[in-house]
Each structure stands twice: as C-alpha cells, then as structure tokens.
Amino acid sequence: MEILRNVWRRKLRSTLTISGIVIGVLALTTMGALSENFNALLDGGVK
C-alpha cells in the first residue's frame, strides 16, 4: 500500500511517468504500422 500512497503524494511525477509510457507505446505502435505499410508499398501494393 505504500506504493499507492507514494503515487498520490507525488502526482506530478506519476503523471509525467504515465504520460511518458503512453507516448512511448503510441510511438512504437505508429512506427510499426508505418513500417508495415511502407514495406507493403515497396512490395508493389497496399494490403
């Protein structure tokens, strides 16, 4: 329970950490999708 207490005590740090994780996951997902589409385009057609 101490972990949850620290999350509530340090709201700014927790918010920045969670935001960073979300942005990272979105960036990786977007890069993966763009890579797939780019490879399909180079192979001669879009799926």
C-alpha positions as CSV (number, residue, x, y, z in Angstrom):
1,M,0.0,0.0,0.0
2,E,3.0,2.3,0.4
3,I,3.4,2.3,-3.4
4,L,-0.1,3.7,-3.9
5,R,0.5,6.3,-1.2
6,N,3.6,7.5,-2.9
7,V,1.7,7.7,-6.2
8,W,-0.9,10.0,-4.6
9,R,1.8,12.0,-2.8
10,R,3.8,12.7,-6.0
11,K,1.1,13.4,-8.5
12,L,3.2,15.4,-10.9
13,R,5.9,12.7,-11.1
14,S,3.3,10.0,-11.5
15,T,1.5,11.9,-14.2
16,L,4.7,12.5,-16.2
17,T,5.8,8.9,-15.9
18,I,2.4,7.6,-17.1
19,S,2.3,10.1,-19.9
20,G,5.8,9.1,-21.0
21,I,4.8,5.4,-21.0
22,V,1.7,6.1,-23.0
23,I,3.6,8.3,-25.6
24,G,6.2,5.6,-25.9
25,V,3.7,2.9,-26.6
26,L,1.8,5.0,-29.1
27,A,5.1,5.9,-30.9
28,L,6.1,2.2,-31.2
29,T,2.6,1.3,-32.4
30,T,2.6,4.1,-35.0
31,M,6.2,3.2,-36.2
32,G,5.2,-0.4,-36.6
33,A,2.1,0.4,-38.6
34,L,4.1,2.8,-40.8
35,S,6.8,0.2,-41.3
36,E,4.3,-2.4,-42.4
37,N,2.6,-0.1,-44.8
38,F,5.9,1.1,-46.2
39,N,7.1,-2.5,-46.8
40,A,3.8,-3.3,-48.5
41,L,4.1,-0.3,-50.7
42,L,7.6,-1.3,-51.7
43,D,6.4,-4.8,-52.5
44,G,4.0,-3.5,-55.0
45,G,0.7,-3.0,-53.3
46,V,-1.1,-2.0,-50.2
47,K,-2.8,-4.7,-48.3
